[in-house]
Amino acid sequence: MLFLFLLFITVDGSWLHFTSQQSVRAVGRLLCSGKPAVNVSIRLYDDDIFTKDTMQMARSNHLGHFEVEGVDEEITWIDPYIDFYHQCEIDNVIERQQCMRTATVGIPQDYISSSAIIEKTFELGDFELRNLYASGNNQKRCVNY
């Protein structure tokens, strides 16, 4: 392990640069039962081996529209995905105060730019959160988020 650490330091003590900047952008409109999903918490992550880097946090607007983008510096390609934290189809008042559902969408590698300048936008289109819950691709977390 010490060898790997020393591999990234030059003789004068400065870091070698084996990394490159990469960027990604995603847009879409969130729906809950066909209506705009307003104020949904959205997080763009880069999934690393040991951790996940938060690239950006945002919220959907009054029409359900969102846009997230981020830049990260990695040795390998970034592995971006979006988590949507929402309360679509949570009808119980007590549960609604304590629970959030989480829907995750991966961003294909074709939409990753190999610099800080974003070249392509991943367009999710209309994204129905209710259908995800019905299909089992949605997790429920009962904590105040």
Kinemage of the C-alpha trace (Angstrom):
@kinemage 1
@onewidth
@group {chain A} dominant
@subgroup {mainchain}
@vectorlist {calphas} color= white
{ca met a 1} P 0.000 0.000 0.000
{ca leu a 2} L 2.849 2.391 0.820
{ca phe a 3} L 4.322 1.646 -2.607
{ca leu a 4} L 1.091 2.757 -4.310
{ca phe a 5} L 1.064 5.963 -2.283
{ca leu a 6} L 4.684 6.719 -3.180
{ca leu a 7} L 3.952 5.995 -6.834
{ca phe a 8} L 1.836 9.174 -6.961
{ca ile a 9} L 4.542 11.439 -5.492
{ca thr a 10} L 7.458 12.706 -7.538
{ca val a 11} L 10.970 13.295 -6.231
{ca asp a 12} L 10.226 16.965 -5.411
{ca gly a 13} L 7.094 15.999 -3.449
{ca ser a 14} L 4.458 17.200 -5.910
{ca trp a 15} L 1.648 14.919 -7.047
{ca leu a 16} L 1.771 13.191 -10.409
{ca his a 17} L -1.339 13.799 -12.461
{ca phe a 18} L -2.785 10.516 -13.701
{ca thr a 19} L -6.341 11.833 -13.559
{ca ser a 20} L -8.523 13.685 -16.024
{ca gln a 21} L -11.577 15.865 -15.662
{ca gln a 22} L -14.860 14.421 -16.862
{ca ser a 23} L -18.320 15.927 -16.878
{ca val a 24} L -21.952 14.950 -17.251
{ca arg a 25} L -25.373 16.627 -17.446
{ca ala a 26} L -28.886 15.208 -17.146
{ca val a 27} L -32.298 16.809 -17.597
{ca gly a 28} L -35.846 15.553 -17.378
{ca arg a 29} L -39.316 15.959 -15.930
{ca leu a 30} L -40.472 13.988 -12.896
{ca leu a 31} L -44.081 12.866 -12.625
{ca cys a 32} L -46.157 11.256 -9.879
{ca ser a 33} L -49.316 9.633 -11.232
{ca gly a 34} L -49.101 11.835 -14.313
{ca lys a 35} L -48.754 15.123 -12.393
{ca pro a 36} L -45.525 17.123 -11.936
{ca ala a 37} L -43.468 15.827 -9.005
{ca val a 38} L -42.607 19.122 -7.325
{ca asn a 39} L -39.642 19.765 -5.015
{ca val a 40} L -38.127 16.293 -5.411
{ca ser a 41} L -34.596 16.101 -4.015
{ca ile a 42} L -32.165 15.080 -6.761
{ca arg a 43} L -28.543 14.069 -6.317
{ca leu a 44} L -26.009 13.373 -9.028
{ca tyr a 45} L -23.322 10.956 -7.849
{ca asp a 46} L -20.151 9.390 -9.191
{ca asp a 47} L -19.886 5.821 -7.917
{ca asp a 48} L -16.292 5.131 -6.876
{ca ile a 49} L -14.787 1.880 -5.617
{ca phe a 50} L -14.987 2.751 -1.920
{ca thr a 51} L -17.275 5.800 -1.843
{ca lys a 52} L -19.623 7.863 -3.912
{ca asp a 53} L -18.868 11.467 -4.783
{ca thr a 54} L -21.746 13.935 -4.741
{ca met a 55} L -21.419 15.909 -7.961
{ca gln a 56} L -24.517 18.100 -7.520
{ca met a 57} L -27.731 18.397 -5.503
{ca ala a 58} L -30.878 20.009 -6.889
{ca arg a 59} L -34.687 20.001 -6.651
{ca ser a 60} L -37.374 19.663 -9.285
{ca asn a 61} L -39.286 22.860 -10.057
{ca his a 62} L -43.053 23.547 -10.046
{ca leu a 63} L -43.400 21.709 -13.373
{ca gly a 64} L -41.337 18.722 -12.241
{ca his a 65} L -38.363 19.722 -14.427
{ca phe a 66} L -34.802 19.193 -13.215
{ca glu a 67} L -31.251 19.682 -14.425
{ca val a 68} L -28.095 18.375 -12.773
{ca glu a 69} L -24.514 18.517 -13.946
{ca gly a 70} L -21.130 17.872 -12.486
{ca val a 71} L -17.406 17.585 -13.054
{ca asp a 72} L -15.135 15.054 -11.378
{ca glu a 73} L -11.496 14.110 -11.718
{ca glu a 74} L -10.761 10.397 -11.917
{ca ile a 75} L -8.132 7.944 -13.105
{ca thr a 76} L -10.792 5.826 -14.843
{ca trp a 77} L -14.146 6.787 -16.343
{ca ile a 78} L -16.674 8.244 -13.942
{ca asp a 79} L -19.734 6.105 -13.191
{ca pro a 80} L -22.531 8.676 -12.771
{ca tyr a 81} L -26.044 8.026 -11.556
{ca ile a 82} L -28.946 10.047 -10.175
{ca asp a 83} L -30.935 9.390 -7.014
{ca phe a 84} L -34.417 10.871 -6.735
{ca tyr a 85} L -35.705 11.210 -3.153
{ca his a 86} L -39.486 11.570 -3.325
{ca gln a 87} L -42.803 10.849 -1.629
{ca cys a 88} L -44.843 9.754 -4.625
{ca glu a 89} L -47.655 7.398 -3.566
{ca ile a 90} L -46.972 7.743 0.177
{ca asp a 91} L -50.485 8.441 1.439
{ca asn a 92} L -50.140 7.786 5.158
{ca val a 93} L -49.623 11.149 6.946
{ca ile a 94} L -47.224 9.794 9.592
{ca glu a 95} L -45.242 7.800 7.051
{ca arg a 96} L -45.130 10.875 4.790
{ca gln a 97} L -43.459 12.879 7.577
{ca gln a 98} L -40.777 10.235 8.081
{ca cys a 99} L -40.252 8.415 4.797
{ca met a 100} L -38.733 9.050 1.396
{ca arg a 101} L -38.641 6.728 -1.567
{ca thr a 102} L -35.448 6.540 -3.566
{ca ala a 103} L -35.351 5.903 -7.296
{ca thr a 104} L -31.973 5.451 -9.000
{ca val a 105} L -31.150 5.998 -12.664
{ca gly a 106} L -27.747 5.290 -14.177
{ca ile a 107} L -26.326 7.595 -16.824
{ca pro a 108} L -24.892 5.755 -19.858
{ca gln a 109} L -21.190 6.166 -20.626
{ca asp a 110} L -22.074 7.775 -23.991
{ca tyr a 111} L -23.056 10.936 -22.095
{ca ile a 112} L -19.773 11.412 -20.245
{ca ser a 113} L -17.568 14.182 -21.611
{ca ser a 114} L -13.800 13.759 -21.336
{ca ser a 115} L -13.263 17.333 -20.119
{ca ala a 116} L -14.940 19.900 -17.884
{ca ile a 117} L -16.876 21.105 -20.936
{ca ile a 118} L -20.137 19.167 -21.247
{ca glu a 119} L -20.618 17.928 -24.811
{ca lys a 120} L -23.842 15.875 -24.533
{ca thr a 121} L -26.894 15.975 -22.288
{ca phe a 122} L -28.623 12.855 -21.023
{ca glu a 123} L -32.315 13.562 -21.581
{ca leu a 124} L -34.401 11.399 -19.297
{ca gly a 125} L -37.682 12.756 -20.659
{ca asp a 126} L -40.868 12.286 -18.628
{ca phe a 127} L -39.977 10.013 -15.722
{ca glu a 128} L -42.902 8.509 -13.802
{ca leu a 129} L -41.892 7.827 -10.200
{ca arg a 130} L -45.039 5.818 -9.393
{ca asn a 131} L -44.289 3.158 -12.012
{ca leu a 132} L -40.875 2.577 -10.476
{ca tyr a 133} L -42.420 1.843 -7.101
{ca ala a 134} L -44.834 -0.639 -8.639
{ca ser a 135} L -42.000 -2.424 -10.490
{ca gly a 136} L -39.792 -2.736 -7.387
{ca asn a 137} L -37.065 -0.400 -8.689
{ca asn a 138} L -37.727 2.016 -5.859
{ca gln a 139} L -36.582 1.769 -2.248
{ca lys a 140} L -38.321 3.257 0.765
{ca arg a 141} L -36.245 4.791 3.547
{ca cys a 142} L -38.073 5.842 6.672
{ca val a 143} L -35.839 8.524 8.076
{ca asn a 144} L -36.112 12.272 8.019
{ca tyr a 145} L -34.113 13.248 4.987
